[in-house]
Amino acid sequence: MSLKGNLGGILLTNRIKGTRIDKIDKQFRPKSLDEAYKVQFAIHKELEKTKIGLRTGWKIGCTTNVMQNYLGIHTPCAGGIFEGTEYRGDVKVPFSDYVRPGVECEFAVKISEDTEVGFCSYTAETISKHIDSIAAAIE
């Protein structure tokens, strides 16, 4: 997918430059969740060529009605985590590296092995074999 002259290009340019986007013109907005994820994957490929680095994992966002209403999204969504934006231990995160930063307390879960596709009825006991570690995190 080419990112020139479309939403992906706009988002990528602003992410790299660290500039804020106040509104995205309706003509550029994805028509479906599938289209939005295609744009996201194309952006990820380009971000991996920058100081942001390789995608190392995934995060789940918009899991509450409050956040979904705030962002105008009607379902939880996935986003990439990149090596250049991961911090470990006692660090000072440069505020100036981010546009409109907000802080959410999270859990980071490192998965040790794949889960069964389509199986959603996990319990603490049955999911535990898939978990390598759990840590406090800030998003």
C-alpha positions as a LaTeX table, in Angstrom:
\begin{tabular}{lrrr}
\hline
Residue & $x$ (\AA) & $y$ (\AA) & $z$ (\AA) \\
\hline
Met1 & 0.00 & 0.00 & 0.00 \\
Ser2 & 1.39 & 3.37 & $-1.02$ \\
Leu3 & 1.21 & 6.01 & 1.68 \\
Lys4 & 1.63 & 8.96 & $-0.66$ \\
Gly5 & $-1.26$ & 11.42 & $-0.58$ \\
Asn6 & $-3.51$ & 9.40 & 1.72 \\
Leu7 & $-4.28$ & 9.01 & 5.41 \\
Gly8 & $-1.24$ & 6.79 & 5.96 \\
Gly9 & 1.07 & 9.43 & 4.54 \\
Ile10 & $-0.50$ & 12.14 & 6.68 \\
Leu11 & $-0.23$ & 10.07 & 9.87 \\
Leu12 & 3.31 & 8.87 & 9.11 \\
Thr13 & 4.61 & 12.37 & 8.35 \\
Asn14 & 3.11 & 13.81 & 11.51 \\
Arg15 & 4.36 & 10.92 & 13.64 \\
Ile16 & 7.92 & 11.31 & 12.38 \\
Lys17 & 7.89 & 15.11 & 12.66 \\
Gly18 & 6.14 & 15.04 & 16.03 \\
Thr19 & 3.38 & 17.39 & 14.92 \\
Arg20 & $-0.20$ & 17.36 & 16.13 \\
Ile21 & $-3.18$ & 16.50 & 13.94 \\
Asp22 & $-6.29$ & 18.31 & 15.10 \\
Lys23 & $-8.71$ & 16.88 & 12.57 \\
Ile24 & $-8.57$ & 14.47 & 9.65 \\
Asp25 & $-10.61$ & 15.48 & 6.63 \\
Lys26 & $-13.50$ & 13.08 & 6.02 \\
Gln27 & $-12.19$ & 12.12 & 2.56 \\
Phe28 & $-9.09$ & 10.58 & 4.15 \\
Arg29 & $-10.83$ & 8.59 & 6.90 \\
Pro30 & $-10.96$ & 4.79 & 6.52 \\
Lys31 & $-14.34$ & 3.40 & 5.47 \\
Ser32 & $-13.98$ & 0.25 & 7.58 \\
Leu33 & $-11.98$ & $-1.25$ & 10.43 \\
Asp34 & $-10.25$ & $-3.54$ & 7.91 \\
Glu35 & $-9.15$ & $-0.53$ & 5.85 \\
Ala36 & $-7.92$ & 1.23 & 9.00 \\
Tyr37 & $-5.75$ & $-1.75$ & 9.95 \\
Lys38 & $-4.30$ & $-1.91$ & 6.41 \\
Val39 & $-3.26$ & 1.72 & 6.78 \\
Gln40 & $-1.79$ & 0.97 & 10.21 \\
Phe41 & 0.25 & $-2.00$ & 8.93 \\
Ala42 & 1.63 & 0.12 & 6.07 \\
Ile43 & 2.63 & 2.83 & 8.55 \\
His44 & 4.30 & 0.21 & 10.78 \\
Lys45 & 6.49 & $-0.92$ & 7.85 \\
Glu46 & 7.65 & 2.65 & 7.32 \\
Leu47 & 8.14 & 3.39 & 11.03 \\
Glu48 & 10.43 & 0.37 & 11.29 \\
Lys49 & 12.84 & 2.20 & 8.95 \\
Thr50 & 13.12 & 5.12 & 11.41 \\
Lys51 & 14.56 & 5.58 & 14.91 \\
Ile52 & 11.28 & 4.18 & 16.23 \\
Gly53 & 12.60 & 0.79 & 15.20 \\
Leu54 & 11.05 & $-2.64$ & 14.88 \\
Arg55 & 7.61 & $-3.52$ & 16.13 \\
Thr56 & 8.15 & $-5.68$ & 19.20 \\
Gly57 & 4.58 & $-6.34$ & 20.24 \\
Trp58 & 0.99 & $-5.21$ & 20.36 \\
Lys59 & $-1.20$ & $-3.23$ & 22.71 \\
Ile60 & $-4.94$ & $-3.19$ & 23.08 \\
Gly61 & $-6.60$ & 0.22 & 23.34 \\
Cys62 & $-10.08$ & 1.68 & 23.65 \\
Thr63 & $-11.25$ & $-1.07$ & 25.97 \\
Thr64 & $-13.69$ & 1.13 & 27.90 \\
Asn65 & $-16.84$ & 2.92 & 26.80 \\
Val66 & $-15.34$ & 6.18 & 28.07 \\
Met67 & $-12.32$ & 5.94 & 25.74 \\
Gln68 & $-14.39$ & 4.64 & 22.82 \\
Asn69 & $-16.77$ & 7.60 & 23.12 \\
Tyr70 & $-13.87$ & 10.05 & 23.53 \\
Leu71 & $-12.15$ & 8.77 & 20.38 \\
Gly72 & $-15.26$ & 7.98 & 18.36 \\
Ile73 & $-14.33$ & 4.31 & 18.11 \\
His74 & $-16.92$ & 1.61 & 18.74 \\
Thr75 & $-14.66$ & $-1.33$ & 19.52 \\
Pro76 & $-11.33$ & $-2.05$ & 21.21 \\
Cys77 & $-8.41$ & $-1.85$ & 18.79 \\
Ala78 & $-4.81$ & $-3.03$ & 18.50 \\
Gly79 & $-1.73$ & $-0.89$ & 18.03 \\
Gly80 & 1.96 & $-1.58$ & 17.62 \\
Ile81 & 4.66 & $-1.30$ & 20.27 \\
Phe82 & 8.09 & $-0.35$ & 18.91 \\
Glu83 & 11.57 & $-0.86$ & 20.32 \\
Gly84 & 12.38 & 2.85 & 20.12 \\
Thr85 & 9.47 & 3.70 & 22.39 \\
Glu86 & 10.05 & 1.04 & 25.04 \\
Tyr87 & 11.68 & 2.12 & 28.27 \\
Arg88 & 12.74 & $-0.24$ & 31.02 \\
Gly89 & 13.68 & 0.39 & 34.62 \\
Asp90 & 14.21 & 3.79 & 36.20 \\
Val91 & 14.18 & 6.25 & 33.31 \\
Lys92 & 13.17 & 9.80 & 32.54 \\
Val93 & 11.01 & 9.81 & 29.43 \\
Pro94 & 11.55 & 12.96 & 27.35 \\
Phe95 & 8.19 & 14.77 & 27.33 \\
Ser96 & 9.22 & 16.65 & 24.18 \\
Asp97 & 9.40 & 13.38 & 22.20 \\
Tyr98 & 5.60 & 13.10 & 22.26 \\
Val99 & 2.60 & 15.05 & 21.00 \\
Arg100 & $-0.21$ & 15.47 & 23.55 \\
Pro101 & 1.16 & 12.76 & 25.83 \\
Gly102 & $-1.18$ & 11.16 & 28.31 \\
Val103 & $-0.39$ & 8.53 & 30.88 \\
Glu104 & $-2.41$ & 5.37 & 31.46 \\
Cys105 & $-1.39$ & 2.70 & 33.94 \\
Glu106 & $-1.32$ & $-0.69$ & 32.25 \\
Phe107 & $-0.09$ & $-4.25$ & 32.49 \\
Ala108 & 2.43 & $-5.55$ & 29.97 \\
Val109 & 2.14 & $-9.28$ & 29.30 \\
Lys110 & 4.88 & $-11.14$ & 27.46 \\
Ile111 & 3.41 & $-14.17$ & 25.70 \\
Ser112 & 5.63 & $-17.26$ & 25.64 \\
Glu113 & 3.66 & $-19.29$ & 23.09 \\
Asp114 & 0.76 & $-18.84$ & 20.70 \\
Thr115 & $-2.78$ & $-19.29$ & 21.90 \\
Glu116 & $-5.40$ & $-21.27$ & 20.04 \\
Val117 & $-7.05$ & $-19.21$ & 17.30 \\
Gly118 & $-10.71$ & $-18.54$ & 18.02 \\
Phe119 & $-10.66$ & $-19.98$ & 21.54 \\
Cys120 & $-11.87$ & $-17.36$ & 24.00 \\
Ser121 & $-12.87$ & $-19.27$ & 27.13 \\
Tyr122 & $-9.60$ & $-19.06$ & 29.04 \\
Thr123 & $-9.34$ & $-19.21$ & 32.81 \\
Ala124 & $-6.37$ & $-18.09$ & 34.89 \\
Glu125 & $-5.19$ & $-21.69$ & 34.93 \\
Thr126 & $-5.54$ & $-22.41$ & 31.20 \\
Ile127 & $-4.02$ & $-19.12$ & 29.97 \\
Ser128 & $-1.04$ & $-19.21$ & 32.35 \\
Lys129 & 0.94 & $-21.65$ & 30.18 \\
His130 & 0.99 & $-18.99$ & 27.44 \\
Ile131 & 2.42 & $-16.21$ & 29.67 \\
Asp132 & 6.15 & $-15.64$ & 30.07 \\
Ser133 & 5.93 & $-12.59$ & 32.36 \\
Ile134 & 3.72 & $-9.72$ & 33.53 \\
Ala135 & 4.93 & $-6.24$ & 34.46 \\
Ala136 & 3.51 & $-2.86$ & 35.39 \\
Ala137 & 3.52 & $-0.54$ & 32.39 \\
Ile138 & 2.65 & 3.01 & 31.41 \\
Glu139 & 1.08 & 3.81 & 28.07 \\
\hline
\end{tabular}
